[in-house]
């Protein structure tokens, strides 16, 4: 229609002779649009081969299918956000080198080192960089980028950035590694290097890339968006303008449609290659006009064939190491419990067996390992080396050191400081037993410590078997770093192989080495105003209010840990405390995993009785599991409805990520939103799958306290009015009866 109109206008102009000179009646053609696709992985942890569930359906995609998909997309760029070379037997058996070879063959263009990519040592990571780089005359290869890592000499072993030409589009990529590597890999692996401030480095990298005329800027980050992280990728995006996309890792977060902060799209896939990330960036000329993120899950890949060359390469890796990987070294009569939420929060049979093996190998008084180092459960039956490698993928060695009784006590206190919240530092022990009171402040929880059958002597020197990671101060165990090193007894895999060979069929049990129990004669820590970690925090006022009211407590006299995630047990316990129900309940405990005497038992039983919580299909409650924001909203919504709290459902704007909310959580989220218990985070996002934090729970408890008080006042007023009405009726009744009697007498007289 438009072209016909223009032609008519041109004809009229020619007839009327109004064209004074040469002119173009058509606009210049619109600039061409192009789309580039960033295909990204993070926290693969060595899961290179496709994996299947019990139903034989694909659960983990595997590299061979990723290669097929990448080859099918025009202008595709493969990127990895770290923690790739370490985590499975196949990856560890060649110390990560085989992983780099496969990534080169797949056509990866860049990666950033994750904290676990340091696990073979810093020099090994430098070797990975050299191995990954394209050979002379070859286009196959990729860069390992780390702009914020420098040696203490001031030199760099890694490039900070690279610029790719993708169909004429200049894509600038820079890498940022997590500062947490200092404590989340063996401290020896980061000796002599410094992690510079990620915000300042990112700002400098953006300026540098813009000065070089790039069209798209991508930050490849192993940083994460977990609230427990000091500087998150969302913080970097907020502080630094000009980053188009952040390909993120480290926090194992699943972002199905990405997360937009300050016009920066943050993308992350979860972990173990359960999803492949896909970011599509469309440009008109040199300008980005759209960017979208999507996750391609295992179901999407079920009908995609494996690339034959990559599949063959992976098969060859396995065949070359088959005898080592499939060798059976023992049997177990029971499942060896390595579940993440268990080994990081309580004594387990697997933790006991591992610690026993360590103590036996080193002939030490005590053995001590971090629960976070146990990565998998081994089912009852035959045990092969692949299972051992999978359960202990880090390549740590067992070291024997000397420690004082005082340092051993300090280590136990540190290990259970956050319990029962799951933490990687939680201790699994042998040769020592102890109790701790989770209601006491951190640093004053542990008591009744025995080494063997004797009370711990703070002045005595003990020998301790631990791993080289912790012996160097890893996971925060700085008290071990000063201990005298007496010997190295081999890798976990070697020590366990020998232990199983000698003990043949193992049957370890939970023996009461670690018991959570109230001290009895010691009063729980009272709330305090002296928290040093909440100044300037958005929740500072409500935290102080909630703790002053006795609704919530800090983790110590001086720390509240506002950004730490809450657990299911914690949530129902504070609700029970609000109701004065944090006491022994008459109702039966319906859950198999809520043990008698646990600090959360009363709250869980109370909440179940009132149907605020329903538990899981297997009759478990999972008290130590982190609570997502939508789960918290659901429990709170049931509580509010049970209390018959009045609220008005007005027409508020939906959350910008409304589609991400599970259907079962939509109604309770509406309730908590309109009762002002929970609102969205930045950019009106509810972030339903994110962990709820202690600060958010403090806000909820402070607001609930006001609601409960107001409801109580209304109830009391109604009761008082009803009582007054009954009293009035009682008072009027005799007078009414006398009047009625008088009328009856008069009626009788008249009748007579």
N, C-alpha and C positions, 0 to 999 in steps of 0.2 A: 504493500500500500504506500509506503513511504517513497519508494523509488518512482512509482507512477505519478505521485504528486509532484515530485521534483521535476520529472520530465515535462509535465504540463506547465509548470512554472517557467521552465526554460523556454518552451515553445512560445508562450505568451510574451516573454521578455524579448525574444527575437522578432516576433511580429510587431510589437510596439516600439522596437528599436531603442530599448532602454539600457542595453548593455554598452557601457562606455569604453570598455577595454577587456583584455583577457581576464577571465575569472573562473574559479572552480566552484561548481555548485555542490560537489560531493565532499563530505568530511574526509580527512585522512583516515586510512584504515586503522582499526584498533590494534594496539600492540598485542603480540602473540602471548598466550598464556602457556606456562609449562608447569608440570607437577613433578616434584622429586619425592621419593619415598625413602624414609629412614626406617629400615628394619633393625630392631634392636633386641638384645638379650641382656640380662643381668642376673647375677647370683646363680649361675648355672651349676656351680660347685661340682664340676666334673661329670654331670649327667648328660653325656654326649650321645648315648645310645637310647633309642626309643624304649619306653617302658610301658607295661600293660598292667591293668588291674586284674582282680580275680575273675571279673566278667569278660576278660580278654579284650577289653576296650582300651584304646590308647589313653595313657594318662600323662606321659611326658613325651614331647614331640620328637626329640632327637635331631641331631645335626643334619642327617641325610635328607629329611623332609624339608628342613629350613632351606637347604641349598636348592632343592627343586623349586620351591616357591620363590626364592630370591631371583633365580634365573628367569622366572616367568614375568617379572615386573620390569617395565622400562624405567630407567633412571633410579634403580634401587641401590641403596648404600647400607652395607651391613656394619653395625656398631655394637660394641659390648661395654657394659658399665661395671665390669669388675667382678672378682670372686669367681673365677672360671677354671683355674688350673688345679684346684684342690678340692677334695670332698668325696670322691669315690675311689674304690680300689683301682679301677682302670686308669684314673687320672694320677693316682699316687704311686702306682707301681713303677712309673718312669719319671717320677718327680716333676710332673707337669709338662714335660717336653713334648709328649705325644699330643697333648691338647693344643699346643701352639701350632704343631704341624698340621693338624686337622683344620684349625681356624684359617691358616694360610691357604689351604686348598679350597676352602669354602668361599674365599674372597672377602673376608673381613677387611675393612679399611682403617679402623682405629679402635682402641680400647683404652680404658683407664684402669690402673691397678687397684684391686680391692684389697682390704686388709689381709684376707687369706691368701692372696697372691704373693704375699711376703713370707709365707710359711716355710718355704724351702731356703729362706735366707735372702738378704738384700742382693748379694752377688748373683744368685740364681735368677732374681727378677731382672737384673741388668742383662743377664745372658738371654732371658726370654725376649727382651727388647731386640737384641742383636739377631736372635733366631727368627723373630717375626719380620724383620726388615726385608724388603725385596732384595733378592740376589742380583748381582750386576747383570743388566740386560733382561731382567724378568719383571713383569708387572704384578706378579703374585707376591703379596706381602702386606703388612699393615704396621701402623705406628702405635706404640704404647705411650700415651700422653699423660704427663703429670706436671702441670705448670706450677703447682705449689710445693713441690718437693725439691729441696736443694741440699747439697752436702754442707757440712759445717765449715768446709773450706771455701764455700761461696760458689762452687761449681755445680753444674747440672749434669746428671746422667741421662735425663729424659727430656725429650722435646716437650715444649708447652703446648704447641698448636700445630695444626696442619691445615692446608687449604686444598680442597678438591674441586676439580672442574667437572660438574655433572651436567652434560648437555648444554654447556655454555653458562651455567649458573655457578658462581663462585661460592662454595660452601666452606666457611671457616669453622673449624672444630678445635676446642681446647679442653684439656683434662684437669679435673680437680679431684684429688684423693682425700679420703677422710683422715682427720687428725686423730681419730680414735684408734688408728692402726698402732699407735704407741702402746696401747694397753690391750688391743684386740688381736694382736699377733705377738709372738714371743718378743719381749723388749730387745733382745739381742739383734733381732732382724731390722730394727730401726736405729741402732746405735750409729751416731755420726751423721744423721740426717735430720732436717727440720721440716716441719709442715707449716708453711706460711699461712697467714690469715686468708681464708678462702674468699671472703668478700672483696678484700683489697686486690687479690690476685685476679679475680674474675673481672673486676672493673678495669684493670690494666690490660687484660687480654681482649676485652671487648673493644677498647680504644685502639689497640694495636691492629686488630682485624679490620676495624672500620677504616683505619688509615690506609690499609692495603686494598680497600675497595671491594670487600666481600659483599655478597647479596644476602646471605643467610648466615646467622651465627648460632652455633650449637655448642652447648656446654655438656661434655660427657663427664658425669659425676658419680663417684662412689661415695655418697654422702648420706642420702636418705631423708625421709620426712617424718621419722619417728619423733614424738615429742620429747623422748629422753635424750635426743641428740642436742648438743649445745648449739651448733649452727646447722640448721636444716637447709635443704635446697630451696625451700619456700622462702627462707630468710634471705638467701642470696638473690633470688629472683626479685624480692621486694626491694632490696637495697641497690641492685644494679640494673640500670635501664639498658635495653638494647639486645638482650638475649632472646632469640626467637624461640628456641626449644632447649629444654634440659632433658637429656636422657639419663635417668637416675638409677641408682642401685643401693645396696647396703641394708635398707630397712625391710626388704622382702615385701614391699607394699604392692598390692594389685590396684592399678588405676585404669579401669576399663575404658574410660574416655579421657584420661589425662586430668590434669588439674591446672587451671589458669591462675597465675599470680602476676600482677603488674604486666599484663600482656605477654607473659612468658608461659608457654605450654610445657608443663612438667609431665613426663611419661615414665612409667615403671611397670614391669611385667609380673612381679611376684618373685618366684624362685624356681630352680630346678628345671627350667625350660618347660614348665607346664603351659606357658603362653609365649607366643612370639609377639613383640610389640611392633606396631606399624604406625608411623607418623607421616601423613601426606601434607606436603607444603606446596601450595599453588602460588605462582608469581605471575604478574602481568608486567612484562619487561623486567625491571630490577626490583619491583615492589612486591612484597608478600601480601597477598590478598586473602588467603585463608590458610589455616593449619588445623588439622584434626588428628586425634589419636584414637586408635582402636586396638584391641587385643585379639589375636587369632589363637583360639584355644585348641586343645587336643582334638576335640570333636571336629573342628574345622579341617584338621589335617588328616582325618581318618581315610579319606579317599585320595590323598595326594601320595604319589609314589616316592620312594626313597631314591635319591641320586645314587646311581650305581657306584661311582668312583668313591664317594664319601663313605658309603656303606662298606665297600671293600676295604677301605683304609682302616675303618673302625674294627672290622672283622680281623684284619691282620694284626692290629694292636692286641686284641684279645688272644688270638692264636699264639702269638709270640710269648705271651705271659700265662698261658692257660694252666700249665702245671703248677704255677705258684698260686693262681687265683682259686682253683677248684680243689686244692688239697684239703681233705678233711683232717682236722686236728683234735677233735673231741666231740662229746655230746653233752646235752643238758636235759635234765629231767623236767625242767620248768622253763617257761618264757623268761628270758633275762630282760627285765624291765628297763628300757632305755628311753621311755617316752619323755619328750622334752619337758612337759609340765610336771613330771614326777622327779626326774633327776635334778632339776633346778629348784626344787622346793621341799624335798623330803628324802629320807633314807630309802634306797631301793635295793633289791637283791643283786642287781647287776653292779650298782655302785659298790656294794660290799665285796662282791667277788673281785672286782678290779682292784680295789684297795688292798684286799688280801694278797692278790698276786704281786702287787708292787712291794708290799712289806716282806713277803717271802723271798722275792728276788734280791732285795737290797739288805735283807736281814736287819731291818730297822725296828725301832721301838713302836713307831707310829707311821701310818701312811695316810696321805691326804691328797685327793684329786678334786678338781672342779667339775661340778655336774654338767656344765656347758660343754665339756670335752667329750661327753658320751652322746653320740649322735643318732643311735638307732637301737631298737629292740631286736633281740635275736630270739626267734621262736624255739620252742622245745624241739629237740631232735639233733641231727648232726650239725656240727659247726665247721664251716670251711673258712679259708683265709679271706675270701671276698667279704663274708659277713663281718669278720673282725676288722678288715680295712674300712668297711662302710661305717661301722660303729665308732672307729677311732681313726679318722681320716687325716689327722693333722701332722702325723710324722713326729710327734713329740717323743722324747726319750725320758726314761725314769732316772732321776738323780737322787742321791742320798746326801743330805745336808745335816748340819748340827743346828739346833734351835734351843732357846731357853724355854722353860715352862711358861714364862711370862709372854714370850712371843707366840707360843702355841695357843695360849688363851686368847691373845689379841687376834690371831688368825680365825679362831672359832667365832669370836664376836663379830668380826668383819664378814665372815661367811654367811651368818644368819641375820645380819643387820636389816635386811629387807624382807626376810621370810614373814609370812608364807608366800609373798609375791615371788613368782619364779625368777631367778637370776642365775646367770651362768656361773657366778662365783660360789654358789651354794656348795658346801663341802660334802663329799662322800668319803668315809673314813674307815680305818682299820687300826686296831690296837688302842683305840681311845673311844670312850663313850661320854655323852654329856646330855644335859637337859637345857632347854632355853625357854624363856617366857616371852612370847611374841607381843605381849601387851606392855612390856617394858621398853624404855628408850634404847635405841641402838647403842651398843657399847656396854650395856649393863643388863644383857639378857641371859648370858650363859652362866650355868651353875652346875654343881655336882659333877665336875669333870674327873674322870678316872683314866689313868693310863694303865692298861692291864686291869688289875684289881686294886690298884693303889690310887689314892687321891693325887691329883696333879700337884707337883712341887714347883712353884714359880721360880725357885732359885736353881733348880736342877737343869742340866743339859741333856736333851734327848736327841736321838737320831730320827730323822724324818725322811721317808720316801715320798717324793712328789714329782711332778713333771718339770722339765726344763723351763717351760713357759712360766709356771708359778714360782719356780726357784729363782727366776730373774725378776720377780715382782709383777708378773702378768696377772690380769684380772684385778689388779689393785692390791695384791698380797706383797706389799713392800717390806713387811717384816721378815719375809723369807730371803729377800735379796741380800741381806747382810750375813746370812748364815754361811758357815764354812762348808765348802763343797768337798764331799768325801769320795764321790765316785759316780760314774755313769753306768747304768745297767741295761742299756739298750732301749729300743722303741717299744711302745705299748704293744704293737703287733707281735713283736718277738717275745716279750715277757708273757703275754697271754697265750701265745702258741706253746711255750714251754710249760706254763701252768696247767693248761688243758691236757697236754701230753702226759703229765705226771699224775693228774687227778682223774683222768679218763672221763667219767660221767659225773658232772657237777650238779648240785642241787642247792644253790644258795637261797637264803631266806632273809627277810627283814627281822632283825634281832633286837631292836630297841637301842641301837647305838646312838641314835639321835631322837630325842623325845621332846616334843613341844608340850610344855606343861607349866601352869602358873606356879610361881614361887610360894604362894600361900601366905607367908607372913610379910610380904612386901607389897605395899600399895602400888597400883598402876601409876605410871607417870601422869601427872596432871598437865592439862594444856598450858601453853606458854605463849607470850607475846614476842619472845625474843628470836623469832625465826630470821635467820640472816639471808635466806634464799628467796624471799618474797618481796623485798623492797622494789617498788616500781612495777611489780607484776600486776596484770589486769585484775587478778582476783585477791589482791592483798587485803582489802577491807573485809570481804566475805570470809576469807580464811581466818582472819583474826576474830571475827564475830562468831564463826562456827566453833572455833577452838575454845573461845571464852565461855561459850554456852555448854561446853563439854560434849558437843556432838561429834567432834572429830579430834584427832590427835596428830602431832607431828611425828616424824620418824625418829626424832631425838629432841633434846631441849632447844637446839638451835636450827634444826633443819625440818622443813615441811615437805620438800620434794614435790612442788606443785605440778610439775609436768610428767611425773611418773604415772604409768597406767594403773587403773584399779582392777581388782579381781572380783569375781562373782561373790566370793565369800565376804569380801570387804563391803560390797554394796549392801547386801542384806543385813550385815552386822550393824552398820550405822543406822539403817532404817529401824532395826529392832531396838537399838539404843535410844532412838528418838521416841519410840513408843514405850520405853521402860521395860522392854521384853528381852533384853540381853541377859536373861536368867534361864535356869534349867526349865525346860518345857515339859508339860505332861504328855503332849502328843508324841507319837512314835516317829522316829527318824526314817523317812522313806527311801533314803539314798544309800547305796552300797559303799560309796567312796567318801562319806562324811563320818569320820571316826569319832567315837565318844571321847570327850575331853578336849577336842580341837577348839581353838579360840573362836571359830566361826560356827560351831555346832548349834548353839542356841538360836542364832539369827537365821540359820538355814531352816531349822525345824519350824520356827515361828512363821517364816515367809512361806514355806510349803503348806502349812496348816491353813493359812489365809489365802492360798492360791495366788500369791504374788509371783511365785516361781513354780515351774512345772517339771524341771529337770529334763533329762534326755531319755530316749527310748530304751536304753540299756540300764535304766534305774540309777544312773549316776547324776551328780550335780556339777562336777568339775569346779570345785571351789577356788582352785588356784588359776583358773583360766582367765585371761584378760577379758574385759567387758568392752564390747563395741558400743558406740554412741546409740545405735538403734536398739541394742539389747538393753542398755540402761533405760532408755526412754520407755521400752515395753514394760519393764518391771515397775518403773515409776508410774506409768499410766494405770497399771492394775491397782497400785497402791492408792492413787488419787481417787479412782472410781470406787474403791472399797471404802474410802473415808467419806464418800459422797460430797467431795469438795465442789462447790458451785463454780462454773466457768462458762464463758460465752464463746462460741465458735464464730468469731467474726471473719470477714473475708480478707485474710492476709495473703500477700503475694507468696506463691509457692517458692520453695528453695530452688536455687539454680541447678542443684543436682538431684532434684526430686525423683528422677528416673532411677537413681542409684539406690533408693530406699526400698527395702524388701516389702512385699505386699503386707505381710503380717505385722509390720511395724508402722504402717501409714497412720492408722487410727490412734495408737498411743502417742506417736510423735505429735499429732495434732493436739492431743490433750496436754502434753507437757509444754508445748509451745504456747498454748493459750492460757495456761496457768502460770506462764512465765518461769517455769522451772528450767527449761532448756531452750536455747535459741541457736541460730546458725553461727558458724565461724565466719572468717573473712569472705567477702564477695557473696554473702547470703548462701553459703554452702553449708548443708547440715553435716556432710562428711560421715554418712551412716556407718561405714565399715572401719573408721578410725577408732583407736582405743580411747575410751573415756579416761580423763585424767583426774588426779586427786584434787586439783584446783576446781574442776568442773563439778566434782561431787561435793566439795565444800560449798560452792554456790547453791547447789541443789538443796543441801541440808539446811543452810541458813534460810533459804526461801521457804522450805517445807516447815521449818519451825514456826515461822510467822503464820503460815497457812493453818497449821495444826492449832496454834494458839487462838487464831481468829475463829476457827471452826468450833473450838472448845468453848469460847465465849458465847457464840451463838447458841450452842447446845445448852450451856448453863442458863442463858437467858430464857430459852424456850422452857426448860425444866422449871425454872423459877416461876415463870408465868403460869405453867400448868399447876405447880404446887399452890400458888396463890389462888388460882381459880378453884381448886379443890377445897382449900381452906375456907374460901368465901361460901362455897356450896355447903360445906359442913356447918358453917356458922348460920347460914340462912335456913337450913333444913329444919331445926327445931321451931323457929318462928313460923315457917310455912306450915308445919304439922299442927301447931297450936291454932293457927287461923283456920286450917281445914277442919280441925276438931270442933271449933266454935261454930263454924258454918253447919256442921253435921247436927250439933245439938239444937240449933235454931230451926233447922229443917224438921227435926223430930217433933219439936214443940208445935210448929205450925201444922204438922200432920195430925197431932193429937187434937 
